[in-house]
Amino acid sequence: MRTILIVTNLYRSLRDSSSQSTLLFMLLLVILASNASNAQKNNLKPGFDKVEYMELMYMHSLIYDSTKADPNKPRFVSPKPAHFKSIYRSPVIGMENRWELWKDERSVVAINVRGTTQAPVSWMQNFYAAMVPAKGALKLSNSFTFNYNLAENPRAGVHVGWLVGMAFLAKDIVPKIDSCYKAGSREFLVMGHSQGGGIVYLLTSHLYSLQKQGILPKDIRFKTYASAAPKAGNTYYAYEYEHLVDGGWGYNVVNSADWVPEVPFTSQSLTDFNNTNPFKNIDSIVGKQKLIARVALRHAYRKMKKPSIKAQKNYEKYLGGYASKAVKKVLPEFEPPVYMKSSNFVRIGPTIMLLADDDYYKLFPDSDENPFAHHLPQQYLYLIDKYQK
């Protein structure tokens, strides 16, 4: 429609011109320019793209510092990205976090977030696993308070350790997005593997929130691949994240043999359910039963209720309060937030399940010595190469 309007106005202004060839030439230039502009806006397509994911995994394998690898163990060498070139690598920030910026010949930009490293502080970020509201403010230093709105539902909660990591990364990433936008890029791939996968859930929510606030342009298109990602939030956060990426703009890629997507530990209590549920009125339901049944049901109910409450309190005490003391040794001005009374972490997002079969286990058997026997890029690239859907 816009092209037709431009052509019509041009024709009216030049219809009395004696130079018909000039008119036709200018019309052709307008049409070609418009088509080029439209093509630029549609490089990223909705839906899972196997080649796109593999290219992102090739990038991800290059983020890690190879000089810190164990020299006594053979190192997997990933193919290099075929279409993207690295244009920026961040310094190590936050709690051993790092990200890299890539760009291809179509001006599509890729944001690739590093996962857990061998550094103790990187692992501490994982173990700092209390849940905090998905909307609030996080004081990371006297000069840096991170305001965030990752979900509107007040019951939505996220992993505090990865929120801290995402905050430091976002501070560096958002200005780079702005620079790329000014240079003509409108399409961004967002990817992370392992811890990086957990972080990019939160990062994606943050970027959409910035668009909603008018801080980032609304015509930027984001497409997210969380790979081998742990559980970064609760049910109510997951609902809103999945709504954000609905229509093929976000995926969670999981190797069925990998334990990392199964963590953090989850403890679901009766308070984690929606407000309308049969459990809140359990006393009235039980009270209608005969005496023996009533006594038995109340005993069973208490037996089921108390362990979940105790588990949640322990979760908050050890993976919140105690862990925050270790975090403050790295970030001395950090102020631990108020934690939610929940630890109901769930798997998030539309999932691409890479099902490990007998052939896979022949190449990558279970191991009591190597906990990452099914978690590294090598295993994921093997399975995605066989993926046919």
VEXVEX-267934 format. One record per residue (C-alpha): chain; x, y, z. Coordinates in Angstrom, 3 decimals. Layout:
// residues N
kette x y z
A X Y Z;
...
//
This chain:
// residues 389
kette x y z
A 0.000 0.000 0.000;
A 2.811 2.411 0.893;
A 4.584 1.634 -2.383;
A 1.392 2.296 -4.388;
A 0.911 5.667 -2.680;
A 4.512 6.728 -3.366;
A 4.282 5.674 -7.009;
A 0.914 7.433 -7.471;
A 2.192 10.720 -6.059;
A 5.331 10.516 -8.144;
A 3.294 9.849 -11.268;
A 1.033 12.843 -10.645;
A 3.996 15.137 -10.145;
A 5.696 13.990 -13.324;
A 2.832 13.089 -15.648;
A 3.330 16.215 -17.727;
A 7.040 15.535 -18.076;
A 8.329 15.072 -21.585;
A 10.815 12.509 -20.415;
A 8.902 9.240 -20.103;
A 12.119 7.282 -19.689;
A 13.049 9.367 -16.644;
A 9.636 8.710 -15.124;
A 9.880 4.966 -15.655;
A 13.392 4.880 -14.241;
A 12.346 6.721 -11.087;
A 9.313 4.471 -10.645;
A 11.572 1.445 -10.874;
A 13.950 2.855 -8.245;
A 11.077 3.457 -5.827;
A 9.734 -0.078 -6.241;
A 13.179 -1.640 -5.818;
A 13.920 0.442 -2.724;
A 10.575 -0.482 -1.187;
A 11.064 -4.186 -1.879;
A 14.538 -4.057 -0.365;
A 13.156 -2.398 2.753;
A 10.394 -5.003 3.118;
A 12.862 -7.844 2.616;
A 15.059 -6.480 5.413;
A 12.162 -6.636 7.848;
A 11.390 -10.283 7.131;
A 14.692 -12.109 7.401;
A 13.676 -13.810 10.654;
A 10.718 -16.139 10.279;
A 8.517 -17.481 13.064;
A 8.975 -21.136 13.938;
A 11.875 -23.311 14.967;
A 14.744 -23.154 12.472;
A 17.239 -25.986 12.831;
A 19.962 -24.241 10.795;
A 19.450 -21.017 12.744;
A 19.848 -22.860 16.047;
A 22.990 -24.678 14.878;
A 24.563 -21.406 13.763;
A 23.863 -19.938 17.199;
A 25.409 -22.982 18.881;
A 28.550 -22.570 16.765;
A 28.792 -18.987 18.025;
A 28.193 -20.062 21.602;
A 31.020 -22.587 21.574;
A 33.478 -19.768 20.845;
A 32.526 -17.580 23.832;
A 34.391 -19.673 26.395;
A 38.040 -19.169 27.256;
A 39.821 -22.168 25.738;
A 42.960 -21.453 27.807;
A 41.058 -22.572 30.926;
A 40.130 -25.965 29.499;
A 41.577 -29.095 31.063;
A 44.650 -29.952 28.927;
A 44.292 -33.649 29.833;
A 40.834 -33.908 28.279;
A 40.129 -33.842 24.540;
A 38.342 -30.629 23.619;
A 35.385 -30.594 21.263;
A 36.016 -28.212 18.368;
A 32.760 -26.784 17.028;
A 32.371 -25.668 13.415;
A 32.581 -21.916 13.007;
A 29.487 -19.861 12.142;
A 28.944 -19.786 8.393;
A 27.143 -16.445 8.102;
A 27.718 -14.410 11.254;
A 30.785 -12.439 12.266;
A 31.621 -11.375 15.805;
A 31.539 -7.594 16.226;
A 31.760 -7.273 20.013;
A 32.735 -9.373 23.025;
A 31.903 -7.997 26.438;
A 34.306 -7.959 29.352;
A 33.554 -10.340 32.208;
A 30.845 -8.594 34.255;
A 28.537 -9.322 37.165;
A 29.072 -12.825 38.484;
A 31.435 -14.116 35.777;
A 28.947 -13.261 33.002;
A 29.855 -12.504 29.418;
A 28.043 -12.057 26.122;
A 28.970 -11.617 22.483;
A 27.420 -9.688 19.604;
A 27.344 -11.145 16.096;
A 25.994 -9.827 12.795;
A 25.341 -11.372 9.392;
A 25.226 -9.970 5.861;
A 21.466 -9.336 6.180;
A 22.062 -7.072 9.210;
A 20.468 -9.656 11.513;
A 22.141 -9.342 14.921;
A 22.714 -12.207 17.378;
A 23.077 -11.731 21.139;
A 24.785 -14.795 22.613;
A 25.001 -15.198 26.417;
A 27.656 -17.394 28.002;
A 26.761 -20.211 30.379;
A 28.383 -21.407 33.595;
A 32.168 -21.382 33.721;
A 34.584 -23.191 36.039;
A 34.859 -20.134 38.289;
A 33.278 -20.586 41.761;
A 31.409 -17.276 41.455;
A 29.702 -18.530 38.300;
A 28.437 -21.560 40.207;
A 27.362 -19.352 43.094;
A 25.073 -17.550 40.663;
A 23.319 -20.875 40.022;
A 23.058 -21.796 43.701;
A 21.665 -18.385 44.624;
A 18.290 -19.886 43.771;
A 15.694 -18.197 45.957;
A 12.714 -16.785 44.098;
A 11.965 -13.059 43.876;
A 9.036 -11.192 42.310;
A 9.293 -10.773 38.545;
A 8.714 -7.046 38.976;
A 10.750 -4.778 41.211;
A 14.157 -3.192 41.804;
A 17.490 -4.799 42.610;
A 20.281 -2.776 44.230;
A 23.531 -4.174 42.866;
A 25.823 -1.348 43.963;
A 25.572 2.172 45.306;
A 25.547 3.449 41.732;
A 23.476 0.720 40.060;
A 19.886 -0.139 40.918;
A 18.240 -2.332 38.307;
A 14.534 -1.704 37.748;
A 12.736 -4.507 35.981;
A 9.257 -5.645 34.981;
A 9.455 -9.190 33.610;
A 5.778 -10.046 34.207;
A 2.645 -8.209 35.278;
A 1.181 -10.917 37.500;
A 2.213 -10.118 41.115;
A 2.546 -13.861 41.750;
A 5.150 -14.300 38.999;
A 8.595 -15.109 40.369;
A 12.101 -15.652 38.962;
A 15.484 -17.056 40.021;
A 17.358 -14.291 41.855;
A 20.880 -15.407 40.854;
A 20.157 -15.281 37.136;
A 18.283 -12.026 37.609;
A 21.492 -10.535 39.041;
A 23.463 -11.853 36.063;
A 20.876 -10.576 33.588;
A 20.918 -7.113 35.184;
A 24.645 -6.663 34.581;
A 24.382 -8.059 31.060;
A 21.387 -5.886 30.149;
A 23.265 -2.776 31.209;
A 25.821 -3.578 28.499;
A 23.464 -5.131 25.927;
A 20.746 -2.464 25.647;
A 23.087 0.335 24.422;
A 24.489 -2.068 21.812;
A 20.959 -2.851 20.592;
A 20.351 0.881 20.270;
A 23.560 1.316 18.251;
A 22.695 -1.595 15.950;
A 19.199 -0.181 15.451;
A 20.625 3.202 14.432;
A 22.860 1.355 11.957;
A 19.801 -0.237 10.346;
A 19.314 -3.556 12.159;
A 15.755 -4.414 13.155;
A 16.013 -8.164 13.812;
A 17.761 -9.744 16.797;
A 18.376 -13.357 17.732;
A 18.784 -13.915 21.484;
A 20.520 -17.116 22.539;
A 22.046 -18.733 25.600;
A 23.043 -22.279 26.533;
A 22.975 -23.739 30.066;
A 23.080 -20.876 32.593;
A 22.959 -18.587 29.571;
A 19.675 -20.224 28.596;
A 18.172 -19.419 31.978;
A 19.382 -15.833 31.690;
A 17.987 -15.250 28.188;
A 14.464 -16.039 29.385;
A 14.738 -13.094 31.756;
A 16.619 -10.964 29.223;
A 13.934 -11.530 26.587;
A 11.204 -10.500 29.027;
A 13.229 -7.405 29.913;
A 13.708 -6.403 26.267;
A 9.991 -6.727 25.543;
A 9.303 -4.655 28.659;
A 11.650 -1.923 27.418;
A 9.775 -1.902 24.124;
A 6.481 -1.538 25.969;
A 7.917 1.392 27.934;
A 9.163 3.075 24.758;
A 12.823 2.735 25.762;
A 13.518 0.376 22.832;
A 11.845 0.854 19.438;
A 8.700 -1.184 18.959;
A 9.647 -2.290 15.429;
A 12.543 -4.434 16.673;
A 11.830 -8.145 16.289;
A 13.355 -10.523 18.833;
A 13.588 -14.298 18.421;
A 14.905 -16.339 21.353;
A 16.564 -19.737 21.611;
A 17.105 -20.969 25.185;
A 19.266 -24.086 24.947;
A 19.782 -26.618 27.766;
A 18.131 -24.011 29.959;
A 17.387 -24.584 33.639;
A 14.073 -23.508 35.174;
A 14.249 -19.740 35.605;
A 10.861 -18.958 37.145;
A 7.524 -20.170 38.389;
A 4.281 -21.000 36.605;
A 3.003 -17.430 36.511;
A 6.241 -16.130 35.005;
A 6.223 -18.988 32.484;
A 2.681 -18.152 31.380;
A 3.614 -14.554 30.558;
A 6.916 -15.448 28.901;
A 5.193 -17.997 26.692;
A 2.580 -15.392 25.757;
A 5.369 -12.956 24.766;
A 7.016 -15.401 22.352;
A 3.781 -16.978 21.125;
A 3.587 -17.514 17.390;
A 7.047 -19.014 16.912;
A 9.349 -16.359 18.433;
A 10.900 -18.336 21.266;
A 12.042 -21.911 21.907;
A 13.549 -24.057 24.643;
A 15.830 -26.778 23.238;
A 16.311 -29.782 25.554;
A 18.356 -32.988 25.368;
A 16.192 -35.578 27.153;
A 19.328 -37.068 28.777;
A 20.476 -33.731 30.238;
A 19.888 -33.013 33.946;
A 20.347 -29.230 33.765;
A 16.830 -28.487 32.421;
A 15.522 -30.353 35.499;
A 16.976 -27.855 38.022;
A 16.610 -25.912 40.294;
A 14.929 -28.210 42.782;
A 11.207 -27.606 42.886;
A 8.883 -27.594 45.853;
A 5.222 -26.952 45.082;
A 2.988 -25.945 47.961;
A -0.735 -25.323 48.154;
A -0.155 -21.579 47.904;
A 1.342 -22.014 44.412;
A -2.036 -22.785 42.843;
A -4.389 -20.309 41.210;
A -6.811 -18.605 43.597;
A -9.693 -20.743 42.378;
A -8.850 -24.285 43.485;
A -10.424 -26.993 45.666;
A -7.630 -27.058 48.247;
A -8.330 -23.721 49.940;
A -11.753 -25.009 51.022;
A -10.508 -28.437 51.993;
A -11.834 -28.157 55.565;
A -15.419 -27.712 54.416;
A -15.075 -30.610 51.991;
A -13.530 -32.888 54.613;
A -16.080 -31.773 57.198;
A -18.897 -33.333 55.167;
A -17.340 -36.795 55.419;
A -18.107 -39.401 58.051;
A -16.048 -39.294 61.250;
A -13.485 -41.993 60.376;
A -13.004 -40.641 56.862;
A -12.802 -37.080 58.203;
A -10.016 -37.947 60.663;
A -8.092 -39.912 58.048;
A -8.341 -37.175 55.401;
A -7.241 -34.415 57.761;
A -4.274 -36.503 58.881;
A -3.264 -37.174 55.262;
A -3.718 -33.493 54.340;
A -1.417 -32.335 57.145;
A 1.170 -34.948 56.175;
A 1.214 -33.627 52.615;
A 1.086 -29.928 53.496;
A 3.795 -29.683 56.156;
A 6.740 -31.134 54.129;
A 6.179 -28.705 51.251;
A 6.068 -25.732 53.644;
A 9.230 -26.920 55.387;
A 10.996 -27.499 52.053;
A 10.160 -23.977 50.893;
A 11.442 -22.442 54.129;
A 14.694 -24.379 53.838;
A 15.004 -23.313 50.199;
A 14.664 -19.657 51.171;
A 17.012 -20.045 54.153;
A 19.888 -21.831 52.421;
A 19.589 -20.875 48.723;
A 18.499 -17.360 49.602;
A 19.810 -16.069 52.912;
A 23.018 -18.103 53.197;
A 23.831 -17.877 49.496;
A 23.399 -14.095 49.497;
A 26.261 -13.805 52.009;
A 28.580 -15.422 49.476;
A 27.244 -13.129 46.739;
A 28.036 -10.065 48.857;
A 31.675 -11.121 48.967;
A 31.721 -10.631 45.196;
A 29.284 -7.690 45.102;
A 29.879 -5.972 48.472;
A 27.268 -3.228 47.903;
A 24.562 -5.678 46.846;
A 21.398 -5.584 48.939;
A 19.590 -8.955 49.049;
A 15.932 -8.502 48.100;
A 12.885 -9.848 49.885;
A 12.294 -13.413 48.699;
A 8.978 -14.913 47.697;
A 7.426 -17.699 49.757;
A 7.691 -20.029 46.786;
A 10.167 -22.344 45.105;
A 7.880 -23.759 42.437;
A 10.285 -23.587 39.482;
A 8.942 -24.948 36.186;
A 10.194 -25.618 32.686;
A 9.522 -22.627 30.450;
A 8.622 -22.036 26.835;
A 7.681 -24.005 23.729;
A 10.075 -26.966 23.842;
A 12.044 -28.668 21.092;
A 12.692 -32.089 22.585;
A 15.867 -33.797 21.344;
A 15.126 -37.369 22.336;
A 18.224 -39.386 23.206;
A 18.011 -42.851 21.600;
A 20.146 -46.002 21.682;
A 22.559 -44.639 19.053;
A 23.047 -41.517 21.145;
A 23.829 -43.462 24.317;
A 26.408 -45.555 22.437;
A 28.315 -42.360 21.668;
A 27.511 -40.528 24.903;
A 26.919 -43.066 27.693;
A 25.790 -42.090 31.173;
A 28.692 -41.262 33.466;
A 29.186 -41.128 37.237;
A 32.425 -39.194 36.761;
A 31.332 -36.540 34.244;
A 28.063 -34.807 35.174;
A 28.101 -32.899 31.882;
A 28.197 -35.971 29.649;
A 24.851 -34.933 28.100;
A 24.953 -31.173 28.526;
A 27.644 -29.689 26.314;
A 27.326 -28.286 22.762;
A 28.772 -31.501 21.328;
A 25.788 -33.567 22.493;
A 23.235 -30.956 21.492;
A 24.732 -30.523 18.021;
A 24.730 -34.293 17.507;
A 21.035 -34.545 18.375;
A 19.933 -31.443 16.467;
A 21.677 -32.764 13.356;
A 19.349 -35.808 13.530;
A 16.263 -33.714 14.320;
A 13.751 -34.000 11.474;
A 10.627 -32.014 12.464;
//
